[in-house]
Structures are given as structure tokens and as C-alpha cells.
């Protein structure tokens, strides 16, 4: 029998790869092309500076893979450990930083709490007087999502995974009753019998779950990013910098350019993942550059926008993923709230454990089951931009 993975982004392909390595017969069904959902629109961040233990643990296990990806998969993904610099304007945020760094250090993450002047040592153009505290970890950074995706796609196929593009899943079959087990899917006119179905569909995950009569609180939310030529070039070894109290961030690109992003609106409506605008809003772009300029002196009035794009976060109410066997044979690995790329290696292994062993062991994901939303009992991730 077969395991069907719905979604051909990096979470789905990583899941397919690790399942195949465990001896499973795997079919990945992707309604578009490989990576055409959120993966190809990711900024590629890889960090362990999260505010909750489970997200830190997902990062640590994933970074173990990212660190040896070129050796294990034969692909240079442009992994650049330039560090992440988190900035606090408010004392309440600084207090949260202190708690987070202590927790991260307990888990082996070499993050540290900094004064604003110490933060300026990592980001020389920083308007240090605007901030009251910062955190930094040298092992954080970013990589090229497309190259990482291709690494997993190639390895999955070589391991025997049947990757089917332009293959939408239109039905998921279960035995009768609320606890009925998954028996198969209909995909592009074919019926595939399956012991398990893995929902790794990202922004489409809620729609996929509904095919199995499952309600998941995963909302597609639009996010935008710019590639900018700053007035003053951003050093290529500069950190990915997040002004957490305003939601603004920037990171270096090649040759002095920068990626600038952030979410600034009070409203955050759900989007149709099949019908949203992938172009930037000009008013948002102006605000994004203004917020970046408020943070650091790189972004003066002569900064120039090269291009921009919009993609989707698959957001849960507490900004944590759902990783569980939601119903017999139906495994959910979605809702990463913008962190799916960086957590894909650990998630793929956890999916393989859930399918093959009946339980997850790489990371304790008991807090990531969907029943946490019934009483708001789950942790809330605060380090989100």
C-alpha cells in the first residue's frame, strides 16, 4: 500500500524523501509544479531564535540537516550563517528577549542578549538609539529555497518517490464514522489506495483537510517582500535584522542589495490561495522602506526598488504548526506561519515517524496537536515577522 503526500513544496518533498528512506511506497501529488506554492516565494531564513521550546527544537534538528546538506544531498544551497539580529524598542519586548535567550541557551543555541551599542557592532548602520535591547545568534542565517527544494526533489525521486505534478487531489476517502480510517485519494482522475495521507499543502492545507471532513484552523495570509538597492550597500556578511516591535526586517543579498519585508497592517484577512495577487502593493512598499530606514541608515531616500513579490503564510492562531495524526491515517504537517522552509528537514523526519512508528520521537510535538485550539492551551510564538 501507498502513502500519499499532498503538496509538492519543501515540506511535502522532505516528508516523501524520509518516508521512502523508511521503506514506504510514496506518491507526492502536487496540483501545480514542484515548489510553486509558498516555497518558491520564501525569503529562506534559517534560525533557532524562537520564543518557544518546541520551535527551537524543530530548528535545532533542522539545522543539523542544513549544516550537512551539501555533503548528504550533493547540492550547494548557499547556506550563509550571517546571524539573526532581533531588536526591541519596548522594555516588555526586551524582557521577553531575556527569557527567550535563557531558554535557547538551555537547548544549545549560542544566542546572546545585547545592548543597543553591541547590536551596532553587528549592524554598523543601526539607529541604536531607537532600541533598548537586542539578541543575536551566529548560527542563524539563510539559504536558497529553490536549491534546497531541488535537493530534496532529486533525492526523493532517487529514493523511489513518485512525484506527480499537475495532479490535484480532488477527494480523500475514509471508512465510515468519525474515526474512519483513510483508504485512498482521487488525484487527477486516478484513484490511489493509501494507508496514509499526509497533508503538507501549506496555504492549501485547510482545503485538503476539508476533503477528509477535517476542520483545521490554518489560514492563508498574504505577505510581501522587496529586493532593494539601498542608498548605502548592506554588507553581505551582515545579519538578517528584525525590528520586532514594528514588524520590519531586512537581510543582505548579493552586491550590496537587500531583501526588505514585514507585515504592518492591523488587518490580516484570509486569502484565496488560488486567486491572490502575487505583485506588491505600492503603498506597502513605501511603508516597508520607511520602516527599514527607521531601523538602519542603509535605506536613505535614494534607495531603489528592483522588484518585489507576494506569497502566502499558512498561519495558525498561535503561530505554530500542526504536526500530528489528525485522524486515523491522516497526518497533518502544515500551518508553519512562515517557518515551513526552515523546519522542513525536522518535519519530514517527524512525518516518517508518525507513519512508520505511530509516534514522533525526534522532537516532542505533543503541544502541536490540533486539539490545543479548543481551549487555547498551546504555546504562542512571539518572534514572528
HELIX and SHEET records of a PDB file:
HELIX    1   1 UNK A   10  UNK A   21  1                                  12    
HELIX    2   2 UNK A   39  UNK A   41  5                                   3    
HELIX    3   3 UNK A   53  UNK A   66  1                                  14    
HELIX    4   4 UNK A   69  UNK A   73  1                                   5    
HELIX    5   5 UNK A   91  UNK A  106  1                                  16    
HELIX    6   6 UNK A  116  UNK A  122  1                                   7    
HELIX    7   7 UNK A  128  UNK A  130  5                                   3    
HELIX    8   8 UNK A  145  UNK A  158  1                                  14    
HELIX    9   9 UNK A  202  UNK A  204  5                                   3    
HELIX   10  10 UNK A  205  UNK A  211  1                                   7    
HELIX   11  11 UNK A  254  UNK A  256  5                                   3    
HELIX   12  12 UNK A  282  UNK A  295  1                                  14    
HELIX   13  13 UNK A  340  UNK A  356  1                                  17    
HELIX   14  14 UNK A  366  UNK A  368  5                                   3    
HELIX   15  15 UNK A  370  UNK A  374  5                                   5    
SHEET    1   A 6 UNK A 162  UNK A 164  0                                        
SHEET    2   A 6 UNK A  25  UNK A  29  1                                        
SHEET    3   A 6 UNK A   2  UNK A   6  1                                        
SHEET    4   A 6 UNK A 190  UNK A 199  1                                        
SHEET    5   A 6 UNK A 182  UNK A 187 -1                                        
SHEET    6   A 6 UNK A 169  UNK A 174 -1                                        
SHEET    1   B 6 UNK A 162  UNK A 164  0                                        
SHEET    2   B 6 UNK A  25  UNK A  29  1                                        
SHEET    3   B 6 UNK A   2  UNK A   6  1                                        
SHEET    4   B 6 UNK A 190  UNK A 199  1                                        
SHEET    5   B 6 UNK A 330  UNK A 334  1                                        
SHEET    6   B 6 UNK A 322  UNK A 327 -1                                        
SHEET    1   C 2 UNK A  45  UNK A  46  0                                        
SHEET    2   C 2 UNK A 141  UNK A 142 -1                                        
SHEET    1   D 8 UNK A 112  UNK A 114  0                                        
SHEET    2   D 8 UNK A 133  UNK A 137 -1                                        
SHEET    3   D 8 UNK A  84  UNK A  88 -1                                        
SHEET    4   D 8 UNK A 240  UNK A 243  1                                        
SHEET    5   D 8 UNK A 248  UNK A 252 -1                                        
SHEET    6   D 8 UNK A 257  UNK A 262 -1                                        
SHEET    7   D 8 UNK A 219  UNK A 229 -1                                        
SHEET    8   D 8 UNK A 304  UNK A 315 -1                                        
END                                                                             
